[in-house]
Amino acid sequence: MKYLKVHQSGPLNGKVHIPGAKNSSLALLAAACLADDIVTLEGIPHIDDVRIIEAICRDIGMELKQMGGQVIADPRWIHSAVIDPGKASSYRASYYFAGALISKFGKVTIGFPGGDDFVSRPIDQHIKVFQALGAKVHIYKDHYIVEAAELRGADIYFDTITSGATINAMLAAVRASGMTVLRNAAVDPEVVDTACFLNKLGAKIYGAGTERIRIEGVPYLRGGTHTVIPDRLIAGAFLMAAGLHGGQVTVMDVIPEHLGASLAKLEEIGLHIECGDSHVTAYRSGKLNATRIRAGMYPGFATDLQQPITSLLLQAKGKSIVTDRVYPNRFAHLPQLRRLGANIELRRESAFITGGHPLKGGWVHATDVRAGICLLLAGFSAEGCTHITGIEHIQRGYEDVIGSFRSIGGKLSLEELDAEELLNNAPVV
């Protein structure tokens, strides 16, 4: 069993170069299936989720080559629209293949999406999109089938704001016949990034980044080159690390405007923020303030950052409240933090945090990517050593979590228990 061994660390200082956004990369790799010629994607991170989606692409016939920081995709040889249910269920964004392949093949078979388990990750809005465009959706125990002789443009109003369904609707509508209008659409940077990529290939998408997106269907998409946007969620977590012990961290190669809500909250908590054209610096010179945070859809405070910021708020004396109504079950990190001595109470979709209490190292388990980073930040603050299992979840979203945090002074290492040690010493987590 592999685990991260994290030591209490002093002030974290230094610069970190931020990789391409995971959530954009997964959409872009699926979107490449729509093209009729070779596509080059730059800045795709080397993470487990991307490796899974690359395996799916190879299964259906799309040739992929990695050359330096580029992924070269050749969709001309795609011969299948049947996605392995096992691979589809191992990460959330597998549903993008339904939108990307339905117009070319008329029928797509795919397993239900997996990834982080927050209980409530419905695909009802995706199904609504496909049906509105003229497709039939057949639901089975472990997979579903989307089929349509022809996709036709439609006026679609989302019942709830959803980035995944907005992107999937764009993918399906790009080659549909006629005009599609998406209302109450998500405005996330990843939605805009996907639209920009498709437009470079010849799509006609207007209004991405607003609540109303208009798509004129086209019969053909050429090849092209695109660079993925930087990962605003990884950048946010590193900036939070600066506040743990009074350090100073600069995240490089970012788009500061994408971090607006999280930067405002960090300033409210007591960090100083300095923004440049493509970098942000955070540092702490005084005490931290307790605060209240409500996670929401972009441009609100990202639900993906409510877990890491909880570790920072453990250092702020007073009472803080973190509420997440986007994924109200996304609090599996709280019992793990309590193992380290955190004073946290969960009431429905809110975590009530009494900060300022010392943490003490122990064994904890990461249940998803952001929970793992939350526990890592807590480990830097805790007395002694913290051992984090479930590191495969962290590796789904971070290219080199050890090297990145070491570069700013974090003390951590990858360890492994052999079979005998695991039997005799490993804790129940």
FENUR-V831092 format. One record per backbone hydrogen bond with DSSP energy under -1.0 kcal/mol. NH is the residue of the N-H (numbers start at 1). CO is the residue of the C=O. Records with the same first field share a line. If there is no record, write none. Layout:
NH: CO / CO
//
This chain:
3: 415
4: 388
5: 413
6: 386
7: 411
8: 384
9: 380
13: 408
14: 248
16: 250
18: 252
21: 229
25: 21
26: 22
28: 24
29: 25
30: 26
31: 27
32: 28
33: 30
34: 31
35: 32
36: 221
39: 73
40: 224
41: 71
42: 226
43: 69
47: 45
48: 395
51: 47
52: 48
53: 49
54: 50
55: 51
56: 52
57: 53
58: 54
59: 55
60: 56
62: 57
63: 74
65: 72
67: 70
70: 67
71: 41
72: 65
73: 39
74: 63
78: 75
79: 60
80: 60
83: 109
88: 84
89: 85
96: 93
97: 94
98: 95
100: 96
101: 97
102: 98
105: 101
106: 102
108: 146
109: 81
110: 144
114: 91
118: 116
120: 118
121: 119
127: 123
128: 124
129: 125
130: 126
131: 127
132: 128
133: 129
134: 131
135: 130
136: 147
138: 145
140: 143
144: 110
145: 138
146: 108
147: 136
148: 106
152: 133
153: 177
156: 181
158: 183
166: 162
167: 163
168: 164
169: 165
170: 166
171: 167
172: 168
173: 169
174: 170
176: 173
177: 151
180: 215
181: 154
182: 213
183: 156
185: 211
192: 188
193: 189
194: 190
195: 191
196: 192
197: 193
198: 194
199: 195
200: 196
201: 197
202: 199
203: 198
206: 214
210: 207
213: 182
214: 206
215: 180
216: 204
217: 178
218: 174
222: 201
224: 38
226: 40
228: 42
231: 19
235: 231
236: 232
237: 233
238: 234
239: 235
240: 236
241: 237
243: 240
244: 241
247: 242
249: 282
250: 14
251: 280
252: 16
254: 278
258: 255
259: 256
260: 257
263: 259
264: 260
265: 261
266: 262
267: 263
268: 264
269: 265
270: 266
271: 266
272: 283
274: 281
276: 279
280: 251
281: 274
282: 249
283: 272
284: 247
289: 269
293: 321
295: 323
296: 301
300: 297
305: 302
306: 303
309: 305
312: 308
313: 309
314: 310
315: 312
316: 313
320: 353
321: 291
322: 351
323: 293
324: 349
330: 327
331: 329
334: 331
337: 333
338: 334
339: 335
340: 337
341: 338
342: 337
345: 352
347: 350
350: 347
351: 322
352: 345
353: 320
354: 343
355: 318
356: 314
360: 340
361: 383
364: 387
366: 389
372: 368
373: 369
374: 370
375: 371
376: 372
377: 373
378: 374
379: 375
380: 376
382: 378
383: 359
386: 6
387: 362
388: 4
389: 364
393: 390
395: 391
397: 394
398: 394
404: 400
405: 401
406: 402
407: 403
409: 406
410: 405
413: 5
415: 3
417: 1
422: 418
423: 419
424: 420
425: 421
//
